Amino acid sequence: MKSYYDALFYDEAGARRYFNFVKDHAVGNTLLEFACGTGDVLNMLAPTFAVTGIDIDPEMIEQVPVKFPHLADKVSVGDFLDYSSDQKFDTVACIGDSTNYILTPEDLQRFITTMVGVSDHIIVDCHHPYRLREFSDDYYEEGSTDAFDYAYQIEVNGEHLVHVINFLDGTFDSIYQWVFDPHILIDGFSAQGYHVSVYTDYEHEGFLPEGEKIVLVATKETV
Ligand SMILES: C[S@@+](CC[C@H](N)C(=O)[O-])C[C@H]1O[C@@H](n2cnc3c(N)ncnc32)[C@H](O)[C@@H]1O
């Protein structure tokens, strides 16, 4: 991804919305962001929290110090399906529909296990199931950036969204996302002893019937 990711997907307002939500709902000082991408939200969080960023894609992680030199020693390559650390973090966040890169119920369970292993306070988002209806007629956009022209298409295939980006030079990339039922995460964190608060689109409390994203704030219950 990667070389084109920021040019195509960077959305200042969207990053700021993620940042504001995480800042308002995080606890403590140490904050781990899984799937930090090229570091935009991590950079916004850095003045307030002692941040650590992890992403599975080396090309994304390589971009972080180019954009934000002060984050160079705060980020590394890692997999949120099997990451472990000696340190427990006050908060762990995974946002920007990164959880939808998980493609099987088994891996979603591994994700839950990883999250509860690293923190007692979890902030995570995923696609709202309504997205499958929203994109059922397919989405198509043509555009250009400073660096390239592209056609961007989103198709629904069962419970999956298939993003295809065709570049005018004939190359293409595709991203496959599973739009799972967010109750799998809600029930999974609850089963691990977490109290889970649910938000729709980062601003409405509760699980509304329509929306783009479901956001969960899960906190380990103490007796
Ligand atoms: C849609 S991007 C979001 C990036 C960033 N959070 C943002 O909001 O701009 C999804 C990110 O998830 C990362 N990712 C996918 N699977 C992952 C995994 N198993 N472990 C860690 N990162 C993963 C990808 O490399 C990519 O950077």
The ligand as an SDF file (V2000), in Angstrom:
LIG
                    3D

 27 29  0  0  0  0  0  0  0  0999 V2000
   -7.0580    1.5770    6.8480 C   0  0  0  0  0  0  0  0  0  0  0  0
   -5.4000    1.6220    7.4330 S   0  0  0  0  0  0  0  0  0  0  0  0
   -5.5690    2.6720    8.8580 C   0  0  0  0  0  0  0  0  0  0  0  0
   -4.2970    3.3110    9.2570 C   0  0  0  0  0  0  0  0  0  0  0  0
   -4.4300    4.3550   10.3720 C   0  0  0  0  0  0  0  0  0  0  0  0
   -4.9420    3.7660   11.6150 N   0  0  0  0  0  0  0  0  0  0  0  0
   -5.3290    5.4740    9.9150 C   0  0  0  0  0  0  0  0  0  0  0  0
   -6.4010    5.6670   10.4870 O   0  0  0  0  0  0  0  0  0  0  0  0
   -4.9380    6.1840    8.9510 O   0  0  0  0  0  0  0  0  0  0  0  0
   -5.2380    0.0280    8.1120 C   0  0  0  0  0  0  0  0  0  0  0  0
   -3.8730   -0.2790    8.6790 C   0  0  0  0  0  0  0  0  0  0  0  0
   -3.9440   -1.5370    9.3570 O   0  0  0  0  0  0  0  0  0  0  0  0
   -2.6770   -2.1610    9.2060 C   0  0  0  0  0  0  0  0  0  0  0  0
   -2.8450   -3.5830    9.5500 N   0  0  0  0  0  0  0  0  0  0  0  0
   -3.5850   -4.4980    8.8860 C   0  0  0  0  0  0  0  0  0  0  0  0
   -3.4720   -5.7100    9.4820 N   0  0  0  0  0  0  0  0  0  0  0  0
   -2.6580   -5.5270   10.5640 C   0  0  0  0  0  0  0  0  0  0  0  0
   -2.1590   -6.4210   11.5800 C   0  0  0  0  0  0  0  0  0  0  0  0
   -2.4790   -7.7300   11.5820 N   0  0  0  0  0  0  0  0  0  0  0  0
   -1.3630   -5.9030   12.5520 N   0  0  0  0  0  0  0  0  0  0  0  0
   -1.0220   -4.5950   12.5510 C   0  0  0  0  0  0  0  0  0  0  0  0
   -1.4510   -3.7030   11.5900 N   0  0  0  0  0  0  0  0  0  0  0  0
   -2.2650   -4.1710   10.6230 C   0  0  0  0  0  0  0  0  0  0  0  0
   -2.3480   -1.8700    7.7460 C   0  0  0  0  0  0  0  0  0  0  0  0
   -0.9870   -2.0880    7.4620 O   0  0  0  0  0  0  0  0  0  0  0  0
   -2.7770   -0.4140    7.6420 C   0  0  0  0  0  0  0  0  0  0  0  0
   -1.7170    0.4660    7.9570 O   0  0  0  0  0  0  0  0  0  0  0  0
  1  2  1  0
  2  3  1  0
  2 10  1  0
  3  4  1  0
  4  5  1  0
  5  6  1  0
  5  7  1  0
  7  8  2  0
  7  9  1  0
 10 11  1  0
 11 12  1  0
 11 26  1  0
 12 13  1  0
 13 14  1  0
 13 24  1  0
 14 15  1  0
 14 23  1  0
 15 16  2  0
 16 17  1  0
 17 18  1  0
 17 23  2  0
 18 19  1  0
 18 20  2  0
 20 21  1  0
 21 22  2  0
 22 23  1  0
 24 25  1  0
 24 26  1  0
 26 27  1  0
M  CHG  2   2   1   9  -1
M  END
$$$$
